[in-house]
């Protein structure tokens, strides 16, 4: 009887909560989960037993590699042992699952391929996929610096850190440094390069070559007083230190942090946001000029280009070192490309031409970043962001066309997602950038298929004085925007929480893989595992000696040479025998 009474009280309490005003507090049983009360062990947050430094993540990466290989061995599948001569990593910055889905439809509709939903992106057809957990060591939702460090160095780290683990220090530039896959590749004799639509000093490309406490220290003027003389700015690290100063290809924006500001640069479309501002050097150094001097003794002179025309004229089969800087800041969103700017596809094709040297080299490792997907989302520029996905897809197609699937591992992924939402319930074939419910005539509010949880689009759509009297809807009706306004590159989609800069999203991101070693991409894993996939598949860095597969791969190459030697020996022996037989016959004929 007592239990039934208690049950009745609880049910009554829950019903009261259901019907009460929204300000009513939840019952104590629920409230304890967030009030630090007597909660279950699954909610008990403890500090790690060991610091989550590079060694910790090294163990995690090898553990995941071992787990993946054992899963393959269990089903007698051995394709994981295939080795990649070349590795290309495509990072769609901010390209979460919702962006991929919307970008796929945008591509189909932009190209007028049917309704759009049935369209495919190039990497949709890659044979292997997985999901990567993107959190930083100190943040549930990450930034590009920490995630790129995880991808390229195998160590998760703090939000904002580049090439350094959690032991980093503002007053010690050597503390916490971690090597990147580019350093591993160069030690293995491979050629290396980076291509990006952002500044070449921006977080993602910088994680391939820089080691710095804070991602914002792109110019000398950004390094704080306490770190001056200790930490060298990112731009200088690119031209002064390995692996950056050994890159065969460097293509992107960022003339200003490199010290060659173009004061006459044309800006036709006025895009807004924090990312549109850029630091300027205070030391008057011309870093591209110093880069040219560094490579002055190359057998073929290095090439420095600043526009599409000169980029496409580069003799890629002979030039050994190429730098292309095309804007003071980031390269313009492709939907509003300025004259003289190359596309990501053109930069990728040029980079591959410089990196590929056939039997004259041991292969290459290349980063290609579609960096402005992220920045479009930050400003709620959905059209600009989705067009960047389309441009990114063209670059991937170019790489697939130009490489041998038997020797090139291609990874396509994102560093993190965004707070962008793909809403219901638009009709099949409806404009992905249009209204989701315009066909539902009784719906009191017409809303867009693509909207954001937060960002500057909040103010653009706020009704203000236009809000109808006696209405609870404080959003301005979509019909009050003209067609010209809604199709402009700078049109912002609605955001429900006001922020000057929309946030990243924390969900897992997809990883698509193609080529030798691609079967290592499966299931859900920590993002730093990708560095160990590249290490193991490319026979470089910390996982190259994980098992005997790299040595076996070298041995497998020997039979080809041995076969050639045996063939040559057999041919020689046949010639000797033939000559002897001919002499014998001549003797008998005489």
C-alpha positions in Angstrom: 0.0 0.0 0.0 2.9 2.3 0.9 4.6 1.7 -2.6 1.3 2.4 -4.4 0.9 5.7 -2.5 4.4 6.7 -3.4 3.8 5.8 -7.0 0.6 7.9 -7.0 2.5 10.9 -5.5 5.2 10.7 -8.1 2.7 10.4 -11.0 0.8 13.3 -9.6 3.9 15.3 -9.4 4.9 14.5 -13.0 1.4 15.4 -14.3 1.6 18.7 -12.4 4.9 19.4 -14.2 3.3 18.5 -17.5 0.5 21.0 -17.1 2.3 23.7 -15.2 3.9 26.8 -16.7 7.3 26.5 -18.3 8.9 28.2 -15.3 7.9 25.2 -13.0 11.0 23.4 -11.7 11.3 19.7 -12.5 10.7 17.2 -9.7 13.7 16.5 -7.4 14.4 13.1 -9.0 15.3 14.8 -12.3 16.8 17.9 -10.8 19.5 15.9 -9.0 21.2 15.1 -12.3 22.3 18.7 -12.7 22.5 19.8 -9.1 25.3 17.6 -8.0 23.2 15.4 -5.8 23.2 11.6 -5.3 23.6 10.7 -9.0 24.7 7.4 -10.7 28.3 6.5 -11.4 27.8 7.2 -15.1 27.6 10.9 -14.3 30.6 10.9 -12.0 33.2 13.1 -13.7 36.7 12.2 -12.6 40.0 13.6 -13.7 42.0 11.3 -16.0 44.3 9.0 -14.1 47.1 10.1 -16.5 47.6 13.4 -18.3 46.0 13.5 -21.8 49.3 14.4 -23.4 50.9 13.2 -26.6 52.0 9.9 -25.0 48.4 9.3 -23.9 47.0 9.9 -27.3 49.8 7.8 -28.9 48.6 4.8 -26.9 45.0 5.5 -27.8 45.9 5.7 -31.5 47.8 2.4 -31.5 45.1 0.8 -29.5 42.5 1.8 -32.1 44.8 0.6 -34.9 45.2 -2.8 -33.2 41.5 -3.1 -32.6 40.7 -2.3 -36.3 43.3 -4.8 -37.6 42.1 -7.6 -35.3 38.5 -7.0 -36.5 39.8 -7.5 -40.1 41.8 -10.6 -39.2 38.8 -12.1 -37.5 37.0 -12.2 -40.8 40.2 -13.1 -42.7 40.3 -9.8 -44.5 43.8 -8.5 -45.2 43.4 -5.4 -47.4 44.4 -3.3 -44.4 48.0 -4.3 -45.2 48.1 -2.5 -48.5 50.5 0.3 -48.5 50.1 3.8 -50.0 52.9 5.5 -51.9 51.0 8.8 -51.8 48.5 10.2 -49.3 46.0 13.1 -50.0 44.0 14.4 -47.1 41.0 16.5 -48.0 39.6 18.6 -45.1 36.2 20.2 -45.6 36.5 22.7 -42.8 33.2 22.6 -40.9 31.6 20.1 -43.3 29.4 18.1 -40.9 26.8 15.5 -42.0 24.0 18.1 -42.4 26.3 20.2 -44.6 27.2 17.1 -46.7 23.5 16.2 -47.2 22.5 19.8 -48.1 25.7 20.2 -50.2 24.8 17.1 -52.2 21.4 18.5 -53.0 22.8 21.9 -53.8 25.2 20.4 -56.3 22.4 18.5 -58.1 20.2 21.6 -58.2 23.0 23.9 -59.2 23.9 21.6 -62.1 20.2 21.0 -62.9 20.6 17.2 -62.4 17.0 16.3 -61.6 15.5 17.1 -58.2 18.8 17.2 -56.4 18.3 14.7 -53.6 19.5 11.8 -55.9 22.8 13.6 -56.7 26.1 12.1 -55.5 29.3 13.7 -54.3 32.5 12.1 -55.5 33.4 10.8 -52.0 29.9 9.2 -51.6 31.3 6.4 -53.7 34.4 5.9 -51.7 34.4 2.2 -50.4 35.1 2.9 -46.7 33.6 5.2 -44.2 33.8 5.9 -40.5 32.9 8.5 -37.9 35.4 10.6 -35.9 34.9 12.1 -32.5 36.1 15.6 -32.6 36.1 17.1 -29.1 39.2 18.9 -27.8 40.9 17.9 -24.6 39.3 20.9 -22.9 36.2 21.5 -25.1 33.1 19.4 -25.9 32.8 21.3 -29.2 36.2 21.9 -30.8 38.0 24.4 -33.0 40.1 23.8 -36.1 43.4 24.2 -34.4 42.9 21.4 -31.9 41.2 19.1 -34.4 43.8 19.6 -37.1 46.6 18.9 -34.6 44.8 15.7 -33.8 44.4 14.7 -37.5 48.0 15.5 -38.5 49.9 14.8 -35.3 47.9 12.0 -33.7 47.5 13.9 -30.4 44.4 15.7 -29.3 45.0 18.9 -27.5 43.6 22.2 -26.2 41.2 24.5 -28.1 43.4 26.9 -30.0 46.7 25.0 -29.8 48.6 24.1 -32.9 51.3 21.4 -33.1 51.4 21.2 -29.3 49.9 18.9 -26.7 48.3 19.8 -23.4 51.7 20.5 -21.7 52.2 23.6 -24.0 53.5 26.8 -22.4 53.5 30.5 -23.4 57.0 30.8 -22.0 58.6 27.7 -23.6 58.2 27.1 -27.3 59.7 23.6 -27.1 57.4 22.3 -24.4 54.7 20.0 -25.7 55.7 20.0 -29.4 54.4 17.1 -31.4 55.5 16.1 -34.9 53.1 16.2 -37.9 52.6 13.7 -40.7 54.5 16.1 -42.9 57.6 15.7 -40.8 57.1 11.9 -40.9 56.7 12.1 -44.6 59.8 14.2 -45.2 61.9 11.8 -43.1 60.7 9.0 -45.3 61.8 10.9 -48.4 58.4 11.9 -49.6 57.4 15.2 -51.2 55.0 17.4 -49.3 52.5 20.2 -49.9 49.5 22.2 -48.7 46.6 23.7 -50.6 43.9 25.8 -49.0 41.2 28.4 -49.7 42.0 30.1 -46.4 45.2 31.9 -45.4 48.2 29.5 -45.5 48.8 30.6 -41.9 45.2 29.7 -40.8 44.6 26.9 -38.2 44.2 23.9 -40.5 47.2 24.3 -42.8 49.3 25.6 -40.0 48.8 22.4 -38.1 50.9 20.6 -40.7 54.0 22.7 -40.0 53.7 25.0 -37.0 54.2 24.6 -33.3 52.6 27.4 -31.4 50.7 28.1 -28.2 47.9 30.0 -29.9 46.4 29.8 -33.4 45.9 33.6 -33.6 49.7 34.3 -33.6 49.9 34.4 -37.4 51.8 37.6 -37.5 54.6 38.9 -35.2 52.3 41.7 -34.1 49.9 39.1 -32.6 52.4 37.4 -30.3 51.9 38.7 -26.8 54.7 40.5 -24.9 55.2 37.6 -22.5 55.9 35.2 -25.5 57.9 37.5 -27.7 61.4 36.1 -28.3 60.1 32.7 -27.3 57.3 31.8 -29.7 57.9 32.6 -33.4 54.8 33.6 -35.3 53.2 31.1 -37.7 54.1 32.8 -40.9 57.8 32.9 -40.0 57.7 29.2 -39.0 56.5 28.3 -42.5 59.6 29.8 -44.2 62.2 29.4 -41.5 61.6 25.9 -40.1 61.1 22.3 -41.3 58.8 20.9 -42.4 57.3 24.1 -43.8 60.4 25.4 -45.5 60.8 22.0 -47.3 57.3 21.9 -48.7 57.2 21.5 -52.4 53.9 23.2 -52.8 52.3 26.1 -50.8 49.0 27.5 -52.3 46.4 29.7 -50.7 45.7 33.1 -49.3 47.5 35.1 -46.7 49.7 37.7 -48.3 49.3 40.1 -45.4 50.7 37.8 -42.6 53.5 36.9 -45.0 54.5 40.6 -45.3 53.5 41.3 -48.9 50.3 43.2 -48.6 48.6 44.1 -51.9 47.3 47.6 -51.2 45.4 47.7 -54.6 43.5 44.5 -54.0 39.9 44.6 -55.4 37.0 43.5 -53.2 33.8 43.4 -55.2 31.4 41.7 -52.7 31.5 42.9 -49.1 31.5 39.8 -46.9 31.4 40.4 -43.2 32.6 38.8 -40.0 35.6 38.4 -37.8 37.3 36.2 -40.4 37.4 39.1 -42.9 40.0 41.0 -40.8 43.7 40.0 -40.9 46.9 40.9 -39.1 49.7 42.9 -40.6 53.4 42.3 -39.9 55.3 44.9 -37.9 58.8 43.7 -38.7 58.7 44.7 -42.4 59.9 41.2 -43.4 59.1 39.9 -46.9 58.7 36.2 -46.1 58.0 35.0 -49.7 61.2 36.8 -50.7 63.1 34.9 -48.0 61.4 31.7 -49.2 62.7 32.4 -52.7 66.2 33.0 -51.3 66.1 29.8 -49.3 65.5 27.8 -52.5 67.8 29.9 -54.7 70.2 26.9 -55.2 67.5 24.6 -56.5 68.4 22.9 -59.8 65.2 24.5 -61.1 64.4 28.0 -59.8 61.5 28.1 -57.4 58.2 29.7 -58.5 56.2 32.4 -56.7 52.9 33.3 -58.3 50.0 35.6 -57.3 47.3 35.0 -59.9 45.5 32.2 -61.7 47.2 33.0 -65.1 50.7 32.6 -63.7 49.7 29.5 -61.7 48.5 27.7 -64.8 51.7 28.6 -66.6 53.9 26.9 -64.0 56.0 24.1 -65.5 54.8 21.6 -63.0 56.9 18.8 -64.3 60.1 20.7 -63.6 59.5 23.2 -60.8 60.5 21.6 -57.5 59.2 24.3 -55.1 56.0 26.4 -55.8 54.4 29.1 -53.6 51.2 30.8 -54.7 49.6 33.5 -52.6 46.4 34.9 -54.2 44.8 37.3 -51.6 45.8 39.4 -48.7 43.4 37.4 -46.5 41.5 34.3 -47.5 40.7 33.5 -51.1 37.2 34.9 -51.9 34.2 32.6 -51.5 33.9 30.8 -54.9 30.4 32.0 -55.4 31.8 35.5 -55.7 35.3 34.7 -57.0 37.3 37.8 -58.0 39.3 38.1 -61.2 42.6 36.4 -61.1 41.8 34.0 -58.3 42.3 30.2 -59.0 39.7 27.6 -58.0 40.5 24.9 -55.5 40.4 22.4 -58.3 43.0 24.3 -60.3 45.3 24.6 -57.2 44.9 20.9 -56.5 45.7 19.9 -60.1 48.8 22.1 -60.1 49.9 20.8 -56.7 49.6 17.2 -57.9 51.6 18.0 -61.0 54.5 19.4 -58.9 54.4 16.6 -56.3 54.2 13.6 -58.7 57.6 12.6 -59.9 57.0 8.9 -60.7 60.0 6.7 -60.0 62.2 9.7 -59.3 60.5 10.1 -55.8 59.2 8.0 -53.0 55.7 9.5 -53.3 54.1 12.5 -51.5 51.7 13.7 -48.8 49.3 16.5 -49.6 46.7 18.5 -47.6 43.8 20.1 -49.5 41.5 22.2 -47.4 38.1 23.6 -48.5 38.4 26.1 -45.7 35.6 28.5 -46.5 32.8 26.1 -45.9 33.4 26.8 -42.3 33.6 30.5 -42.7 30.4 30.7 -44.7 28.5 28.9 -41.9 30.0 31.2 -39.3 28.3 34.1 -41.0 25.1 32.1 -41.7 25.9 32.5 -45.4 24.3 29.1 -46.3 24.5 29.7 -50.1 28.2 30.6 -49.9 29.0 27.6 -47.7 27.2 25.1 -49.9 28.8 26.4 -53.0 32.2 25.8 -51.3 31.1 22.1 -50.8 30.5 21.9 -54.6 34.0 23.4 -55.3 35.5 21.1 -52.8 33.9 18.1 -54.6 35.4 19.3 -57.9 38.9 19.3 -56.3 38.4 15.7 -55.0 37.2 14.6 -58.4 40.4 16.1 -59.9 42.6 14.2 -57.5 40.7 10.9 -58.1 41.2 11.4 -61.9 44.9 12.2 -61.6 46.0 9.4 -59.2 46.4 5.7 -59.3 44.0 4.0 -56.8 46.5 1.2 -56.3 49.1 3.6 -54.8 47.2 6.7 -53.5 45.3 6.8 -50.2 42.7 9.6 -50.3 40.9 10.6 -47.1 38.0 13.1 -47.1 36.7 14.4 -43.8 35.9 17.5 -41.7 37.7 18.8 -38.7 34.4 19.6 -37.0 30.7 20.3 -37.7 28.5 23.4 -37.4 25.3 24.5 -35.7 23.4 24.3 -39.0 20.1 22.5 -39.3 18.4 20.7 -42.2 14.7 21.3 -41.4 11.5 19.5 -42.6 9.3 19.0 -44.5 10.1 20.5 -47.9 8.7 18.7 -51.0 11.0 16.6 -53.1 13.0 18.8 -55.4 12.3 22.0 -53.4 15.1 24.6 -53.5 17.5 23.5 -50.7 18.1 27.2 -49.9 14.4 28.0 -50.0 11.4 27.6 -47.7 10.7 24.2 -46.1 6.9 24.6 -45.7 5.7 27.1 -48.3 3.4 24.3 -49.6 1.6 24.1 -46.2 -0.9 26.9 -46.6 -2.2 26.7 -43.1 1.2 27.1 -41.4 1.3 30.5 -39.7 5.1 30.9 -40.3 7.1 30.1 -43.5 10.6 29.0 -42.5 13.7 28.0 -44.5 15.0 24.4 -45.0 18.5 25.6 -43.8 18.7 27.5 -40.6 21.1 28.0 -37.8 21.0 27.5 -34.0 22.9 30.7 -33.6 24.7 33.5 -35.4 24.3 36.9 -37.0 21.3 35.8 -39.0 19.2 36.4 -35.9 19.3 40.2 -36.4 18.6 40.0 -40.1 15.4 38.1 -39.5 14.2 39.8 -36.4 10.8 41.5 -37.0 11.4 44.6 -35.0 8.7 47.1 -35.9 7.3 44.9 -38.6 6.0 42.3 -36.1 2.2 42.1 -36.6 0.1 43.2 -33.6 -1.2 40.5 -31.3 1.3 38.0 -32.8 3.8 35.9 -30.9 6.0 35.5 -34.0 8.9 37.9 -33.7 10.5 36.8 -37.0 10.1 38.9 -40.1 8.1 37.0 -42.8 10.3 35.6 -45.5 8.2 37.2 -48.2 9.5 40.6 -47.0 12.9 39.6 -48.5 13.1 40.2 -52.2 14.3 37.4 -54.6 17.5 39.4 -55.2 18.2 39.7 -51.5 17.6 36.0 -50.8 19.8 34.8 -53.7 22.7 37.1 -52.9 26.0 35.5 -51.6 25.8 37.6 -48.5 22.2 36.7 -47.5 22.1 35.2 -44.0 19.7 32.4 -43.1 17.8 32.7 -39.9 19.6 32.0 -36.6 17.6 31.5 -33.4 20.2 32.8 -30.9 22.1 36.1 -31.5 25.8 35.8 -32.0 28.2 37.8 -34.1 29.8 34.5 -35.2 27.9 31.2 -35.4 29.4 28.3 -33.5 30.8 24.9 -34.5 28.8 21.8 -33.8 30.0 18.9 -31.6 28.6 15.8 -33.4 30.9 13.2 -35.0 32.1 13.9 -38.5 32.3 11.4 -41.4 35.5 10.1 -42.8 35.5 8.7 -46.4 38.5 6.7 -47.6 39.7 5.4 -50.9 42.9 3.5 -51.9 45.5 1.4 -50.1 44.9 1.4 -46.4 41.3 2.7 -46.7 39.8 -0.3 -45.0 41.4 0.9 -41.8 38.6 3.5 -41.8 35.6 1.8 -40.1 33.3 2.3 -37.1 33.6 5.2 -34.7 37.0 6.3 -33.5 38.9 9.2 -31.9 39.9 11.8 -34.5 43.6 11.4 -33.7 43.4 7.9 -35.1 43.6 9.3 -38.6 47.2 10.2 -38.1 47.9 6.6 -37.3 46.0 5.4 -40.4 48.3 7.6 -42.5 51.4 6.5 -40.6 50.6 2.8 -40.9 49.3 2.9 -44.5 52.1 5.2 -45.7 55.0 3.4 -43.8 56.0 6.6 -42.1 56.0 7.9 -38.5 55.1 6.1 -35.3 53.0 3.3 -36.7 55.3 2.1 -39.5 56.8 -0.6 -37.3 53.4 -1.6 -35.7 53.8 -5.0 -37.5 55.9 -6.4 -40.4 53.6 -5.2 -43.1 55.9 -2.3 -44.2 58.9 -4.6 -44.3 56.8 -7.3 -46.1 55.8 -4.6 -48.6 59.4 -3.9 -49.4 60.1 -7.6 -49.8 57.1 -7.9 -52.2 58.7 -5.3 -54.4 61.9 -7.4 -54.7 60.5 -10.3 -56.7 59.7 -7.8 -59.4 63.4 -6.9 -59.6 64.5 -10.5 -59.0 62.2 -11.5 -61.8 63.8 -9.0 -64.1 67.3 -10.3 -63.1 66.2 -13.9 -63.7 64.7 -13.0 -67.0 67.9 -11.2 -68.0 70.0 -14.2 -66.9 67.8 -16.6 -68.8 68.1 -14.5 -71.9 71.9 -14.5 -71.6 72.0 -18.2 -71.1 69.8 -18.8 -74.1 72.0 -16.6 -76.2 75.1 -18.6 -75.1 73.3 -21.9 -75.8 72.1 -20.7 -79.2 75.6 -19.6 -80.1 77.1 -22.9 -79.0 74.4 -24.8 -81.0 75.1 -22.7 -84.0 78.8 -23.4 -83.8 78.2 -27.1 -83.3 76.0 -27.2 -86.4 78.4 -25.2 -88.5 81.2 -27.7 -87.5 79.2 -30.6 -88.5 78.0 -29.0 -91.7 81.6 -28.2 -92.6 
